[in-house]
Amino acid sequence: MLPENVQWYFPSTLREASKLIQKEGIILHAGGTRILKTQTKSIKGLVEISGLGLNYIKNNKNKISIGAGSTFADVVAYNRATKQLPMLAKALHQAASTPLRNRITIGGSLKDFPLWSSLYAPLLALNAKVKVTGEAVGIYSIEDYVTKNIIKKNHIVKEIIIKEEPGLIADIKRFSLIKFEYPLFTIAAAFKVKNFIVQNARFYITGVKSRFKRFKRAESIFINKQITSELIENSIKFINPKFPSDYKYSSDYKETVSKVNFNDLLTELRKKVV
Ligand SMILES: Cc1cc2nc3c(=O)[nH]c(=O)nc-3n(C[C@H](O)[C@H](O)[C@H](O)COP(=O)(O)OP(=O)(O)OC[C@H]3O[C@@H](n4cnc5c(N)ncnc54)[C@H](O)[C@@H]3O)c2cc1C
């Protein structure tokens, strides 16, 4: 429950919204799926983002911009209409439930970055960027957004930018034992391939202690080579994520299952190349 005296604000400009959230206890409200669950006590004011014109997805010369107010369902619908963003749409379609996907926004999810995020692994593997304004202003890689602590500043996520890469073969896997349960982890892998030869690779996992992890050593095994089952086997040796234990699953269990999932994912991607 929100405190009774919470003040709601309905700005129509980013400048106005940005000014409001610099005050203590005043935060943005997007889908509200996180705020209403966990952040209620310290809230003095909520700034509704729906009037800020951030609900759009557009493709300009193979650069796709997803406004922060777009919901997970909007991204899935965009993919159905255009066939673009297949990996991201697959990941977001598997998240939560239909009513929740109609509410959860890209901006709220990026700022929130829960352990069970369905958004981060595909965005990282797609080399996406995020445009922000407020206490931090600019365009950052998703990695920098987290590691350089932009995420902790009083900022507004305006949009995600994804450059379409020709020859990119990419997919995700979400692991949960029961379908409607928070995923224990999400993995994403992307290969940039030309004439069957890997030019670039990006492997990421979320749900781990360090929030996300990239496996550069495992990726490097494929560079300038064709993907083979031997290379996949070799690369899995360098997939070594460290998980938090929880009341249901040990960290060792999660690590073992994540290796199996990586092996399956890379094998599936190999079949798409050949
Ligand atoms: C039962 C359940 C299951 C779920 N399962 C999944 C799942 O499988 N995968 C998954 O990815 N997510 C899942 N979620 C969603 C996730 O836990 C968060 O609730 C969600 O990501 C928050 O997004 P929101 O748009 O509702 O943000 P809000 O709750 O509105 O806001 C969250 C935070 O982001 C800030 N914020 C909002 N918009 C912006 C913006 N544009 N710029 C900067 N800051 C902003 C807010 O001030 C707040 O601090 C689930 C949620 C529930 C309730």
Ligand as a Chemical Component Dictionary entry (heavy atoms), coordinates in Angstrom:
data_LIG
# 
_chem_comp.id                   LIG 
_chem_comp.type                 NON-POLYMER 
_chem_comp.pdbx_formal_charge   0 
_chem_comp.three_letter_code    LIG 
# 
loop_
_chem_comp_atom.comp_id 
_chem_comp_atom.atom_id 
_chem_comp_atom.alt_atom_id 
_chem_comp_atom.type_symbol 
_chem_comp_atom.charge 
_chem_comp_atom.model_Cartn_x 
_chem_comp_atom.model_Cartn_y 
_chem_comp_atom.model_Cartn_z 
_chem_comp_atom.pdbx_ordinal 
LIG C1  C1  C 0 4.750  -11.491 -10.194 1  
LIG C2  C2  C 0 5.771  -10.745 -11.040 2  
LIG C3  C3  C 0 6.569  -11.473 -11.929 3  
LIG C4  C4  C 0 7.521  -10.808 -12.710 4  
LIG N1  N1  N 0 8.301  -11.535 -13.563 5  
LIG C5  C5  C 0 9.216  -10.901 -14.324 6  
LIG C6  C6  C 0 10.039 -11.627 -15.232 7  
LIG O1  O1  O 0 9.939  -12.848 -15.382 8  
LIG N2  N2  N 0 10.946 -10.927 -15.964 9  
LIG C7  C7  C 0 11.082 -9.562  -15.849 10 
LIG O2  O2  O 0 11.926 -8.972  -16.536 11 
LIG N3  N3  N 0 10.316 -8.850  -15.011 12 
LIG C8  C8  C 0 9.383  -9.478  -14.256 13 
LIG N4  N4  N 0 8.603  -8.745  -13.405 14 
LIG C9  C9  C 0 8.725  -7.272  -13.407 15 
LIG C10 C10 C 0 9.825  -6.730  -12.485 16 
LIG O3  O3  O 0 9.920  -7.439  -11.285 17 
LIG C11 C11 C 0 9.545  -5.239  -12.163 18 
LIG O4  O4  O 0 8.319  -5.172  -11.455 19 
LIG C12 C12 C 0 9.456  -4.383  -13.421 20 
LIG O5  O5  O 0 10.626 -4.536  -14.166 21 
LIG C13 C13 C 0 9.289  -2.901  -13.101 22 
LIG O6  O6  O 0 8.853  -2.231  -14.265 23 
LIG P1  P1  P 0 7.699  -1.122  -14.188 24 
LIG O7  O7  O 0 7.533  -0.523  -15.535 25 
LIG O8  O8  O 0 6.473  -1.696  -13.565 26 
LIG O9  O9  O 0 8.395  -0.059  -13.233 27 
LIG P2  P2  P 0 7.841  0.728   -11.959 28 
LIG O10 O10 O 0 7.403  -0.227  -10.893 29 
LIG O11 O11 O 0 6.893  1.785   -12.373 30 
LIG O12 O12 O 0 9.211  1.414   -11.515 31 
LIG C14 C14 C 0 10.334 0.667   -11.108 32 
LIG C15 C15 C 0 11.487 1.628   -10.803 33 
LIG O13 O13 O 0 11.927 2.262   -12.005 34 
LIG C16 C16 C 0 11.802 3.682   -11.915 35 
LIG N5  N5  N 0 11.424 4.112   -13.266 36 
LIG C17 C17 C 0 10.262 3.877   -13.930 37 
LIG N6  N6  N 0 10.331 4.355   -15.187 38 
LIG C18 C18 C 0 11.565 4.895   -15.321 39 
LIG C19 C19 C 0 12.248 5.550   -16.398 40 
LIG N7  N7  N 0 11.688 5.759   -17.603 41 
LIG N8  N8  N 0 13.504 5.992   -16.169 42 
LIG C20 C20 C 0 14.118 5.802   -14.971 43 
LIG N9  N9  N 0 13.521 5.203   -13.930 44 
LIG C21 C21 C 0 12.266 4.742   -14.103 45 
LIG C22 C22 C 0 10.772 3.922   -10.827 46 
LIG O14 O14 O 0 10.942 5.179   -10.213 47 
LIG C23 C23 C 0 11.083 2.773   -9.874  48 
LIG O15 O15 O 0 12.206 3.087   -9.087  49 
LIG C24 C24 C 0 7.655  -9.389  -12.614 50 
LIG C25 C25 C 0 6.844  -8.665  -11.730 51 
LIG C26 C26 C 0 5.909  -9.317  -10.954 52 
LIG C27 C27 C 0 5.045  -8.500  -10.019 53 
# 
loop_
_chem_comp_bond.comp_id 
_chem_comp_bond.atom_id_1 
_chem_comp_bond.atom_id_2 
_chem_comp_bond.value_order 
_chem_comp_bond.pdbx_ordinal 
LIG C1  C2  SING 1  
LIG C2  C3  SING 2  
LIG C2  C26 DOUB 3  
LIG C3  C4  DOUB 4  
LIG C4  N1  SING 5  
LIG C4  C24 SING 6  
LIG N1  C5  DOUB 7  
LIG C5  C6  SING 8  
LIG C5  C8  SING 9  
LIG C6  O1  DOUB 10 
LIG C6  N2  SING 11 
LIG N2  C7  SING 12 
LIG C7  O2  DOUB 13 
LIG C7  N3  SING 14 
LIG N3  C8  DOUB 15 
LIG C8  N4  SING 16 
LIG N4  C9  SING 17 
LIG N4  C24 SING 18 
LIG C9  C10 SING 19 
LIG C10 O3  SING 20 
LIG C10 C11 SING 21 
LIG C11 O4  SING 22 
LIG C11 C12 SING 23 
LIG C12 O5  SING 24 
LIG C12 C13 SING 25 
LIG C13 O6  SING 26 
LIG O6  P1  SING 27 
LIG P1  O7  DOUB 28 
LIG P1  O8  SING 29 
LIG P1  O9  SING 30 
LIG O9  P2  SING 31 
LIG P2  O10 DOUB 32 
LIG P2  O11 SING 33 
LIG P2  O12 SING 34 
LIG O12 C14 SING 35 
LIG C14 C15 SING 36 
LIG C15 O13 SING 37 
LIG C15 C23 SING 38 
LIG O13 C16 SING 39 
LIG C16 N5  SING 40 
LIG C16 C22 SING 41 
LIG N5  C17 SING 42 
LIG N5  C21 SING 43 
LIG C17 N6  DOUB 44 
LIG N6  C18 SING 45 
LIG C18 C19 SING 46 
LIG C18 C21 DOUB 47 
LIG C19 N7  SING 48 
LIG C19 N8  DOUB 49 
LIG N8  C20 SING 50 
LIG C20 N9  DOUB 51 
LIG N9  C21 SING 52 
LIG C22 O14 SING 53 
LIG C22 C23 SING 54 
LIG C23 O15 SING 55 
LIG C24 C25 DOUB 56 
LIG C25 C26 SING 57 
LIG C26 C27 SING 58 
# 
